[in-house]
Amino acid sequence: MAELSNAARPDGPALVDIYRRMLRVERNDDAIRAALRRGRLQMPYYSARGQEVIPATISHLLTQEDQICTIYRGIQDMVAKDMPLKPLWAEIAGRVDGTCKGKGGPMHLTYPDMGIMVTTGIVGSSMPIANGLAWAAQLDGSKRVVVAYFGDGASNIGAFHESLNMASVWKLPVLFVCANNGFAEHTRYEDATSVDFIARRAAGYGMPGFTVDGNDADDMYAHVTAAIDRARSGEGPTLLECKTFRFLGHVLGDDDFYMDKEAKAAAMAADPLPALRARLIAEGHASEADLAALQAAIEAEVADAQEFGMNSPVPSLDELRRDVFAEEMPA
Amino acid sequence: MSDMIQMNGIQAINAAMMEAMAADPKVLVLGEDVGDREGGGVTGTMKGLSSKFGTDRVKSTPISEQAIMGAAIGAAMAGYKPVAEIMMMNFTTVAMDMIVNHAAKLRFMSGGQTSVPLTIRTLTGAGWQTAGQHSDFFEGWFAHTAGIKVVAGSNPADLKGLLLSCIDDPDPCIFIEGGMTLFVPGEVAADQGPIPLGKAKVVVPGSDVTIVSWSAQVLRCQMALQGLAEAGISAELIDLRTISPWDRACVLESVAKTGRAMIVHEAVRSFGPGAEIAATINEELFGQLKKPVCRLGAPQCPVPFAKALEDAYIVQPDAIVAAAKALMD
């Protein structure tokens, strides 16, 4: 595995923005879980609590035109990329003002205006499509890059291997971002994966691969900056394995019986969200008052979005005939 | 009346690609061996494209059907019109997630925010002794999937016109190239343009029995026409051309006239597209049928290798004549 020769470092405003994105992800996740507990929402939910640094740092470094393809545990990737929360909440509530008119739901949220192109419920399937979007960017002569988000489990499915090979051969501007949280559903990483670090697999596809501390904004910032620079300059893709921890199991309600309790407790004690908050204060990048105001604004935004989404009408049954094809299906 | 040009299906498909790529810079080609350095496709349908339009737009790929389909889907979502070749229809099985879960569904699942205007070209058909993994007609699988159109021409003019329509269609289309249809010459108008999808063609008009077929099986139905005429049976042969969405009006109008219907396809008969068509005829024309609707298709077994078995697997012209005679009894 390679070492970065020239590590970019986030300045104060960058760290504050990364924290803002993390907090927006976490506050929204908290509200979704509360709504699920109260029975106000019904859906399978795959929380990414604990993994916020990854999408927050990446989204800070992307432009609005840059695109992402993500997976069922992917709401954090969208919220970090500043997807508006109102259509998000309407969608997860199955309402007509949802970004997908209530027809996709939490596993298929889509918002092309912010570059959120595909959310897939199939493990690994973000990668082949990200290649196609990147091929289009290449043909357009654009500097656009595409991020394919996936988990450690997806590095064992065929789509990963086909996609990395093709992206490397075609020098596609893709960042393959693996959030390695140590578990493929309930199966431990080491019981299902042939290498100690997923980043080693990059060598087999002729691209740089890095194992990054996915809970550390500095480490993420340096590696994502390098990968984006490489992609924008036409040199091709990078595989980033971002080590992190999933606080709330595979699916909400999962009792974590398969996890080592001490390891989990240690990971939660090192929660990256309060850690970055404390750092911002300690290093003088923000004051307590600044961060309290930021949190209040985010909570107000989430509350507004929830109110909007829950009060949006249910879709008309005609929607069953719409968007199957461009032309509406006959009644 | 434009000039008619004699060509085979390979040349017709090539002509469609040449025209489509010249007319619209958004049209792309990708697949195994599609570039000229690799021979322009396994049957040569893509010959000359990479030399003329460049290897950025005509890309030979690794043998990676998932990655091929993913690249086509992503490019289509970004505004291109990719024509992805999956060399043999059996190889779609290793890209089914991309085709069924993504290409076909993204428009609906995104509430119409994204669309996937791609074309999958794929070759298949029994009769070449390529056995169970290089010969299957899987049109029924795709026709059973919401969000993808299934198209199969039987002659050079239709292959050209239908392919042009697939490329321009705003939704994903799978364009099936029945091997036999590629080698039979036919007349194609010099200005042959797009042929609308979802429109069948009455190949031969008749009054006694309606025969519905598509792709290579239309050719075998045509071979049966003489035998049918000798038996005094006036058959109306319909080439469905688009299997999904299929031209119900054309088929129902014909069966309303003849009162007898036969569906002939190369795919396995059980649970095949013929069942859907037969059920629709029964629902719509129950009181007007003179006989139960007849379905001819392959037995429920993989395509065999041995020539004698393969010949027996395929619905041959004499079986079509025999079935029509039974309908007339």
Interface residues (C-beta under 8 A of the other chain):
Chain A: C69 G98 T99 C100 K101 G102 K103 G104 H108 T110 Y111 P112 M117 V118 T120 G121 I122 S125 M127 P128 I129 A130 N131 G132 L133 A134 W135 A136 A137 Q138 L139 D140 V146 G158 A159 E162 S163 N165 M166 V169 W170 R322 D323 V324 F325 A326
Chain B: L28 D56 R57 K59 T61 P62 S64 Q66 A67 M69 G70 A71 A72 I73 G74 A75 A76 M77 A78 G79 Y80 P82 V94 D97 M98 N101 H102 L106 R107 F108 M109 S110 G111 G112 Q113 T114 S115 A146 G147 K149 P170 D171
